[in-house]
C-alpha cells in the first residue's frame, strides 16, 4: 500500500485574541482603545442595547395590541407562563 504524504502542521498558533478585539472594535468602536477592550464600557453598551430592544418590542407589540412585558430571569418567565410560584429549586 503506498504511503500517504505527511501533512505538515503549522507550529504557530493564530493570535485569536487580537482577531476578537478587532471584531469588537468593528461592532463597538467606542469600547476599544489602543487595542484594549474597556469591558465596563462594553457592559454598559450591551446593557443599553438590551434596554433598547425591550423598548422596541414593547412599542411594536403595543401597536398590534398584544400584552408585552419583560422579565429579569428564566424563573420569572416560567412562573408567568405556568402561573405558579416555585419557592425553591426546580
N, C-alpha and C positions, 0 to 999 in steps of 0.2 A: 504494500500500500504506500503511495507516495506521501512524503511528509508535507504537511501544510506549512506555509511560511509563518514565521513567528511575527506576531503583530507587536510593534514597538509601542510602549505606553509612555506618555509624557511623564517626566519626573518633576514637573512643576504643577502646582495647583493654581487654578484661576483665583483671582482676587475677588471673591464673591461679595465681600463687604463693600468694596468700592462700587461694584455694579449696583448693589442695592441702594447705596447712598445716592448714586446718580438717578436711579428710578424715583426715589423720594424727592429729589431735587426737581425733577420734571413735574411731578404731581403737586408738590407743596414747596415751591421755591423759598417761601418765607421761613421755612423750618430748617434750612440747611445753610450754614455759614462756614466758610473756609473749609469745606469738605467734611464738616461735622454736623451731625443731626442734633438739633435742640429738641429733646424729647418732651420737655414741658410745653413748648410751643406747639409741637405736633399733637400732643394730647388735647391741648386747648382747641386747636384747629379741628381735630376729628370730633371733639365734643360738640363744637358749633355746627358741624355738618350734620351730626345726628339730630340735633335740635331743629335744624332747618328741614330735614327730611320728615320729621314728625309733624312740623307745622304745615308743610306742603300736603302731606297726607290728610291732615285734619281739614284743611281748606278744600281739597279735592272731594273727600267723602261728604263734606258739608254741602257741596253743590249738587250732589246726587242724592241728598237726603238719607245718608247712611250714618248711623251712630258710630263714632270712632273715638277711641281713647288709647293712650299709650300706657304700657305697663313698665315697671322697672326690673322685673325678674321673670324667669320662666315659671317660678312657683306662683307668682301673682297671676300670670296668664292662665295657668292650669286651674287655679281657683275660680277665676272668672268664667272660664269655659264650662267647667263642671258645676259651678255654682256651689262649691263647698269650700270650707276652710280646713286645711290639714295642719294641725298644730306642730307636728313633729316631722320626721323624715318620711319619704315615701312618695 
